[in-house]
Amino acid sequence: MQFHHIIIELIFPGCRSLKEKRARLRGIRERLGKQASIAIAESGYQDSHDRSEWSIVVIAQHNKLFDQILSDIDGEFDHVEGQIVKRQIERI
């Protein structure tokens, strides 16, 4: 069994309010959180309207499964109206 911690930090150019930021991020937690092997939370910049940091823990039985899950995660964040400025992966 493998455990990975992923940190994704985003900026939102032109975003003027928390309401707008939340609209841009709508559904990320729900869609990724449906997978039993993923735990996800906004872990930083909750009160900032132009930044967001997400911590994701992934449990996978092997590297191929982790790569598939990571691809799903990347796909979700690729659809966010923002720019990824940090993507860090560490095995725990």
LUMMI-688500 format. One record per atom (N, C-alpha, C, O): residue number from 1; residue in three letters; x, y, z. Coordinates in nm, 2 decimals. Last residue first. Example, Ala and Ser with C-alpha at 12.3 -4.5 7.8 and 13.67 -1.06 7.14 Angstrom:
- seq:type:xx:yy:zz
- 2:SER:1.28:-0.22:0.71
- 2:SER:1.37:-0.11:0.71
- 2:SER:1.29:0.00:0.79
- 2:SER:1.34:0.11:0.80
- 1:ALA:1.32:-0.57:0.78
- 1:ALA:1.23:-0.45:0.78
- 1:ALA:1.32:-0.33:0.78
- 1:ALA:1.42:-0.33:0.85
END
This chain:
- seq:type:xx:yy:zz
- 92:ILE:0.45:0.93:0.15
- 92:ILE:0.45:0.93:0.30
- 92:ILE:0.43:0.79:0.35
- 92:ILE:0.43:0.77:0.47
- 91:ARG:0.59:1.10:-0.12
- 91:ARG:0.54:0.97:-0.07
- 91:ARG:0.55:0.97:0.08
- 91:ARG:0.66:1.01:0.14
- 90:GLU:0.48:1.40:-0.26
- 90:GLU:0.57:1.33:-0.17
- 90:GLU:0.51:1.20:-0.13
- 90:GLU:0.39:1.19:-0.10
- 89:ILE:0.46:1.66:-0.49
- 89:ILE:0.41:1.52:-0.46
- 89:ILE:0.52:1.46:-0.37
- 89:ILE:0.64:1.46:-0.40
- 88:GLN:0.33:1.97:-0.58
- 88:GLN:0.44:1.90:-0.51
- 88:GLN:0.38:1.76:-0.47
- 88:GLN:0.27:1.75:-0.42
- 87:ARG:0.30:2.24:-0.76
- 87:ARG:0.25:2.10:-0.76
- 87:ARG:0.35:2.01:-0.70
- 87:ARG:0.46:1.99:-0.77
- 86:LYS:0.22:2.57:-0.81
- 86:LYS:0.29:2.47:-0.73
- 86:LYS:0.22:2.34:-0.74
- 86:LYS:0.10:2.33:-0.73
- 85:VAL:0.05:2.71:-0.97
- 85:VAL:0.19:2.77:-0.95
- 85:VAL:0.28:2.67:-0.87
- 85:VAL:0.40:2.69:-0.86
- 84:ILE:-0.20:2.70:-1.20
- 84:ILE:-0.13:2.62:-1.10
- 84:ILE:0.01:2.67:-1.09
- 84:ILE:0.08:2.68:-1.19
- 83:GLN:-0.44:2.94:-1.24
- 83:GLN:-0.31:2.90:-1.28
- 83:GLN:-0.25:2.82:-1.17
- 83:GLN:-0.23:2.87:-1.06
- 82:GLY:-0.79:2.91:-1.33
- 82:GLY:-0.68:2.96:-1.25
- 82:GLY:-0.55:2.90:-1.30
- 82:GLY:-0.55:2.82:-1.40
- 81:GLU:-1.06:2.77:-1.36
- 81:GLU:-1.02:2.90:-1.42
- 81:GLU:-0.91:2.96:-1.32
- 81:GLU:-0.94:3.05:-1.25
- 80:VAL:-1.01:2.42:-1.39
- 80:VAL:-1.03:2.53:-1.30
- 80:VAL:-0.98:2.66:-1.37
- 80:VAL:-0.87:2.66:-1.44
- 79:HIS:-0.93:2.20:-1.54
- 79:HIS:-1.05:2.27:-1.58
- 79:HIS:-1.09:2.39:-1.49
- 79:HIS:-1.19:2.46:-1.51
- 78:ASP:-0.71:2.10:-1.41
- 78:ASP:-0.69:2.17:-1.55
- 78:ASP:-0.81:2.24:-1.59
- 78:ASP:-0.80:2.33:-1.67
- 77:PHE:-0.81:1.97:-1.19
- 77:PHE:-0.75:2.10:-1.17
- 77:PHE:-0.72:2.18:-1.31
- 77:PHE:-0.71:2.30:-1.31
- 76:GLU:-0.90:1.73:-1.32
- 76:GLU:-0.99:1.82:-1.25
- 76:GLU:-0.94:1.96:-1.24
- 76:GLU:-1.01:2.06:-1.26
- 75:GLY:-0.65:1.63:-1.42
- 75:GLY:-0.76:1.67:-1.51
- 75:GLY:-0.87:1.76:-1.45
- 75:GLY:-0.91:1.85:-1.51
- 74:ASP:-0.51:1.58:-1.18
- 74:ASP:-0.47:1.68:-1.28
- 74:ASP:-0.58:1.73:-1.37
- 74:ASP:-0.59:1.85:-1.40
- 73:ILE:-0.68:1.37:-1.09
- 73:ILE:-0.66:1.49:-1.01
- 73:ILE:-0.62:1.60:-1.10
- 73:ILE:-0.67:1.71:-1.10
- 72:ASP:-0.64:1.17:-1.29
- 72:ASP:-0.77:1.22:-1.26
- 72:ASP:-0.77:1.36:-1.19
- 72:ASP:-0.84:1.45:-1.22
- 71:SER:-0.36:1.14:-1.26
- 71:SER:-0.41:1.19:-1.39
- 71:SER:-0.55:1.24:-1.37
- 71:SER:-0.59:1.35:-1.43
- 70:LEU:-0.36:1.02:-1.01
- 70:LEU:-0.29:1.15:-1.03
- 70:LEU:-0.34:1.22:-1.16
- 70:LEU:-0.36:1.34:-1.17
- 69:ILE:-0.48:0.78:-1.07
- 69:ILE:-0.55:0.87:-0.98
- 69:ILE:-0.49:1.01:-1.00
- 69:ILE:-0.56:1.11:-1.00
- 68:GLN:-0.28:0.67:-1.24
- 68:GLN:-0.41:0.69:-1.29
- 68:GLN:-0.49:0.79:-1.21
- 68:GLN:-0.56:0.88:-1.26
- 67:ASP:-0.06:0.66:-1.06
- 67:ASP:-0.05:0.74:-1.18
- 67:ASP:-0.19:0.77:-1.24
- 67:ASP:-0.21:0.88:-1.29
- 66:PHE:-0.17:0.47:-0.88
- 66:PHE:-0.14:0.61:-0.84
- 66:PHE:-0.13:0.70:-0.96
- 66:PHE:-0.19:0.81:-0.95
- 65:LEU:-0.17:0.24:-1.04
- 65:LEU:-0.30:0.30:-0.99
- 65:LEU:-0.28:0.44:-0.94
- 65:LEU:-0.36:0.53:-0.97
- 64:LYS:0.10:0.21:-1.08
- 64:LYS:0.01:0.23:-1.20
- 64:LYS:-0.12:0.29:-1.15
- 64:LYS:-0.17:0.38:-1.22
- 63:ASN:0.20:0.16:-0.82
- 63:ASN:0.24:0.29:-0.90
- 63:ASN:0.14:0.31:-1.01
- 63:ASN:0.11:0.43:-1.04
- 62:HIS:-0.05:0.03:-0.59
- 62:HIS:0.07:0.02:-0.68
- 62:HIS:0.09:0.15:-0.76
- 62:HIS:0.00:0.23:-0.76
- 61:GLN:-0.25:0.10:-0.42
- 61:GLN:-0.19:-0.03:-0.40
- 61:GLN:-0.06:-0.05:-0.48
- 61:GLN:0.03:-0.13:-0.45
- 60:ALA:-0.29:0.42:-0.27
- 60:ALA:-0.29:0.33:-0.39
- 60:ALA:-0.21:0.20:-0.36
- 60:ALA:-0.11:0.20:-0.29
- 59:ILE:-0.42:0.70:-0.15
- 59:ILE:-0.38:0.57:-0.11
- 59:ILE:-0.40:0.48:-0.24
- 59:ILE:-0.50:0.47:-0.30
- 58:VAL:-0.35:1.04:-0.12
- 58:VAL:-0.39:0.93:-0.21
- 58:VAL:-0.34:0.80:-0.16
- 58:VAL:-0.22:0.79:-0.12
- 57:VAL:-0.45:1.36:-0.02
- 57:VAL:-0.38:1.23:0.02
- 57:VAL:-0.44:1.12:-0.06
- 57:VAL:-0.56:1.10:-0.07
- 56:ILE:-0.40:1.69:-0.08
- 56:ILE:-0.47:1.57:-0.13
- 56:ILE:-0.38:1.45:-0.08
- 56:ILE:-0.26:1.45:-0.11
- 55:SER:-0.46:2.03:-0.03
- 55:SER:-0.38:1.91:0.01
- 55:SER:-0.46:1.78:-0.02
- 55:SER:-0.58:1.78:0.01
- 54:TRP:-0.44:2.33:-0.20
- 54:TRP:-0.51:2.21:-0.18
- 54:TRP:-0.42:2.10:-0.13
- 54:TRP:-0.31:2.09:-0.19
- 53:GLU:-0.48:2.68:-0.19
- 53:GLU:-0.39:2.57:-0.18
- 53:GLU:-0.47:2.45:-0.13
- 53:GLU:-0.55:2.45:-0.05
- 52:SER:-0.53:2.98:-0.37
- 52:SER:-0.58:2.86:-0.31
- 52:SER:-0.48:2.75:-0.30
- 52:SER:-0.40:2.74:-0.39
- 51:ARG:-0.58:3.33:-0.43
- 51:ARG:-0.50:3.21:-0.42
- 51:ARG:-0.57:3.10:-0.35
- 51:ARG:-0.67:3.12:-0.28
- 50:ASP:-0.75:3.55:-0.43
- 50:ASP:-0.67:3.53:-0.55
- 50:ASP:-0.58:3.41:-0.54
- 50:ASP:-0.50:3.39:-0.63
- 49:HIS:-0.88:3.59:-0.19
- 49:HIS:-0.96:3.58:-0.31
- 49:HIS:-0.89:3.54:-0.44
- 49:HIS:-0.95:3.51:-0.54
- 48:SER:-0.82:3.42:0.11
- 48:SER:-0.77:3.50:0.00
- 48:SER:-0.85:3.48:-0.12
- 48:SER:-0.89:3.37:-0.16
- 47:ASP:-0.90:3.25:0.30
- 47:ASP:-0.96:3.38:0.31
- 47:ASP:-0.90:3.48:0.20
- 47:ASP:-0.93:3.60:0.20
- 46:GLN:-0.76:3.01:0.25
- 46:GLN:-0.91:3.01:0.24
- 46:GLN:-0.97:3.15:0.24
- 46:GLN:-1.08:3.17:0.19
- 45:TYR:-0.49:2.95:0.22
- 45:TYR:-0.54:3.07:0.16
- 45:TYR:-0.69:3.07:0.15
- 45:TYR:-0.75:3.12:0.05
- 44:GLY:-0.50:2.60:0.24
- 44:GLY:-0.43:2.73:0.26
- 44:GLY:-0.50:2.83:0.18
- 44:GLY:-0.57:2.80:0.08
- 43:SER:-0.63:2.36:0.20
- 43:SER:-0.55:2.37:0.32
- 43:SER:-0.48:2.51:0.34
- 43:SER:-0.41:2.53:0.44
- 42:GLU:-0.91:2.20:0.11
- 42:GLU:-0.84:2.33:0.08
- 42:GLU:-0.76:2.36:0.21
- 42:GLU:-0.82:2.39:0.32
- 41:ALA:-0.87:1.85:0.08
- 41:ALA:-0.91:1.97:0.16
- 41:ALA:-0.84:2.09:0.11
- 41:ALA:-0.72:2.08:0.07
- 40:ILE:-0.93:1.50:0.03
- 40:ILE:-0.89:1.63:-0.02
- 40:ILE:-0.95:1.74:0.07
- 40:ILE:-1.06:1.73:0.12
- 39:ALA:-0.84:1.17:-0.02
- 39:ALA:-0.89:1.26:0.08
- 39:ALA:-0.84:1.40:0.04
- 39:ALA:-0.72:1.42:0.01
- 38:ILE:-0.90:0.88:-0.21
- 38:ILE:-0.86:1.02:-0.21
- 38:ILE:-0.92:1.09:-0.09
- 38:ILE:-1.04:1.08:-0.07
- 37:SER:-1.02:0.63:-0.25
- 37:SER:-0.87:0.64:-0.23
- 37:SER:-0.82:0.78:-0.22
- 37:SER:-0.69:0.80:-0.21
- 36:ALA:-1.28:0.66:-0.32
- 36:ALA:-1.25:0.61:-0.19
- 36:ALA:-1.10:0.62:-0.15
- 36:ALA:-1.07:0.63:-0.04
- 35:GLN:-1.40:0.95:-0.48
- 35:GLN:-1.31:0.83:-0.49
- 35:GLN:-1.26:0.79:-0.35
- 35:GLN:-1.21:0.87:-0.27
- 34:LYS:-1.52:1.18:-0.41
- 34:LYS:-1.61:1.06:-0.43
- 34:LYS:-1.52:0.93:-0.44
- 34:LYS:-1.57:0.82:-0.41
- 33:GLY:-1.35:1.38:-0.41
- 33:GLY:-1.37:1.32:-0.28
- 33:GLY:-1.46:1.20:-0.29
- 33:GLY:-1.47:1.12:-0.20
- 32:LEU:-1.36:1.48:-0.67
- 32:LEU:-1.24:1.40:-0.63
- 32:LEU:-1.27:1.33:-0.50
- 32:LEU:-1.22:1.21:-0.48
- 31:ARG:-1.62:1.61:-0.65
- 31:ARG:-1.58:1.51:-0.76
- 31:ARG:-1.46:1.42:-0.72
- 31:ARG:-1.47:1.30:-0.73
- 30:GLU:-1.60:1.78:-0.42
- 30:GLU:-1.70:1.68:-0.44
- 30:GLU:-1.67:1.57:-0.54
- 30:GLU:-1.68:1.45:-0.51
- 29:ARG:-1.38:1.95:-0.47
- 29:ARG:-1.38:1.86:-0.36
- 29:ARG:-1.48:1.75:-0.37
- 29:ARG:-1.45:1.63:-0.34
- 28:ILE:-1.47:2.07:-0.72
- 28:ILE:-1.34:2.00:-0.71
- 28:ILE:-1.35:1.90:-0.59
- 28:ILE:-1.32:1.78:-0.61
- 27:GLY:-1.70:2.23:-0.70
- 27:GLY:-1.71:2.09:-0.74
- 27:GLY:-1.58:2.01:-0.73
- 27:GLY:-1.59:1.88:-0.73
- 26:ARG:-1.57:2.54:-0.77
- 26:ARG:-1.69:2.46:-0.74
- 26:ARG:-1.68:2.32:-0.79
- 26:ARG:-1.65:2.30:-0.91
- 25:LEU:-1.38:2.72:-0.82
- 25:LEU:-1.33:2.59:-0.76
- 25:LEU:-1.45:2.50:-0.74
- 25:LEU:-1.43:2.38:-0.70
- 24:ARG:-1.51:2.94:-0.91
- 24:ARG:-1.41:2.88:-1.00
- 24:ARG:-1.37:2.74:-0.95
- 24:ARG:-1.34:2.66:-1.03
- 23:ALA:-1.66:3.00:-0.68
- 23:ALA:-1.73:2.96:-0.81
- 23:ALA:-1.63:2.89:-0.90
- 23:ALA:-1.67:2.80:-0.97
- 22:ARG:-1.46:3.08:-0.51
- 22:ARG:-1.53:2.96:-0.48
- 22:ARG:-1.61:2.91:-0.60
- 22:ARG:-1.62:2.79:-0.62
- 21:LYS:-1.39:3.32:-0.64
- 21:LYS:-1.29:3.21:-0.62
- 21:LYS:-1.37:3.08:-0.60
- 21:LYS:-1.33:2.98:-0.66
- 20:GLU:-1.63:3.47:-0.60
- 20:GLU:-1.59:3.43:-0.74
- 20:GLU:-1.48:3.32:-0.73
- 20:GLU:-1.49:3.23:-0.82
- 19:LYS:-1.63:3.49:-0.32
- 19:LYS:-1.74:3.42:-0.39
- 19:LYS:-1.70:3.38:-0.53
- 19:LYS:-1.74:3.27:-0.58
- 18:LEU:-1.41:3.63:-0.27
- 18:LEU:-1.41:3.49:-0.23
- 18:LEU:-1.52:3.42:-0.30
- 18:LEU:-1.51:3.30:-0.34
- 17:SER:-1.32:3.84:-0.56
- 17:SER:-1.39:3.81:-0.43
- 17:SER:-1.38:3.66:-0.40
- 17:SER:-1.35:3.58:-0.48
- 16:ARG:-1.19:3.88:-0.80
- 16:ARG:-1.21:4.00:-0.71
- 16:ARG:-1.28:3.97:-0.58
- 16:ARG:-1.29:4.06:-0.49
- 15:CYS:-0.94:3.77:-1.02
- 15:CYS:-1.05:3.73:-0.92
- 15:CYS:-1.07:3.83:-0.82
- 15:CYS:-0.97:3.88:-0.76
- 14:GLY:-0.73:3.83:-1.17
- 14:GLY:-0.85:3.90:-1.20
- 14:GLY:-0.96:3.86:-1.11
- 14:GLY:-1.07:3.92:-1.12
- 13:PRO:-0.58:3.51:-1.14
- 13:PRO:-0.57:3.64:-1.19
- 13:PRO:-0.71:3.71:-1.22
- 13:PRO:-0.79:3.64:-1.28
- 12:PHE:-0.55:3.30:-0.90
- 12:PHE:-0.66:3.34:-0.98
- 12:PHE:-0.65:3.48:-1.03
- 12:PHE:-0.71:3.57:-0.96
- 11:ILE:-0.33:3.03:-0.84
- 11:ILE:-0.36:3.17:-0.83
- 11:ILE:-0.47:3.20:-0.93
- 11:ILE:-0.49:3.13:-1.03
- 10:LEU:-0.28:2.73:-0.64
- 10:LEU:-0.33:2.80:-0.76
- 10:LEU:-0.34:2.95:-0.73
- 10:LEU:-0.35:3.00:-0.62
- 9:GLU:-0.11:2.44:-0.55
- 9:GLU:-0.14:2.58:-0.52
- 9:GLU:-0.17:2.65:-0.65
- 9:GLU:-0.11:2.64:-0.75
- 8:ILE:-0.13:2.13:-0.42
- 8:ILE:-0.15:2.20:-0.54
- 8:ILE:-0.19:2.35:-0.50
- 8:ILE:-0.28:2.37:-0.42
- 7:ILE:0.03:1.85:-0.29
- 7:ILE:0.00:1.99:-0.27
- 7:ILE:-0.01:2.06:-0.40
- 7:ILE:0.08:2.06:-0.48
- 6:ILE:-0.01:1.52:-0.20
- 6:ILE:0.00:1.61:-0.31
- 6:ILE:-0.05:1.75:-0.26
- 6:ILE:-0.15:1.76:-0.20
- 5:HIS:0.12:1.24:-0.06
- 5:HIS:0.06:1.37:-0.03
- 5:HIS:0.09:1.46:-0.14
- 5:HIS:0.21:1.48:-0.18
- 4:HIS:0.05:0.89:-0.07
- 4:HIS:0.11:1.01:-0.13
- 4:HIS:0.04:1.13:-0.09
- 4:HIS:-0.08:1.13:-0.07
- 3:PHE:0.11:0.56:0.01
- 3:PHE:0.04:0.68:0.05
- 3:PHE:0.12:0.80:-0.01
- 3:PHE:0.24:0.80:0.00
- 2:GLN:0.06:0.22:-0.09
- 2:GLN:0.13:0.34:-0.10
- 2:GLN:0.05:0.46:-0.06
- 2:GLN:-0.07:0.47:-0.08
- 1:MET:0.08:-0.12:0.00
- 1:MET:0.00:0.00:0.00
- 1:MET:0.09:0.12:0.00
- 1:MET:0.19:0.13:0.08
END
